[in-house]
């Protein structure tokens, strides 16, 4: 299973922001340059994360973004859900409730796997990723 580009970029950019925030708010231009992510794409992601109270923005000279809380209080799943993504493993050709829907024989397996993945990502914080780089590579690997 792979996370979408949107989810990976959101996690990567927040991790970059936290790791470079020792001198105050971090500009999206700096993140864009370091990570090779389009500035306009970052603006969209950070607007969503700001609306979901993960980050706060500071205007003016020396402005940029910072976490609204501490890195140990922000989980990978918080970031993914903030950018309107779901971590879900499915094997369905038709959506539940539609006329063509028939329960898949392995539906329970996919639902349980989705729950396990969600639990795993809920238990990894930005602070964990900074302490253990293997956690970061497991989540944001391209």
URMO-V475553 format. One line per field, one symbol per residue. phi: phi as a letter, one per 40 degrees, with the letter a starting at -180 (. if undefined). A space follows every 10 residues. Layout:
phi = ???
//
This chain:
phi = .bccddcccc cccccddccb ccbhdbcccc cdcccgbdcc ccdccccccc ccgcbbbbcg dgcibaccac dccbcdcdcc cccgbbcabb abcbcdgccc cbdccbdcdc cccdcccccd cccbcdcccc cbdccccccb dc
//
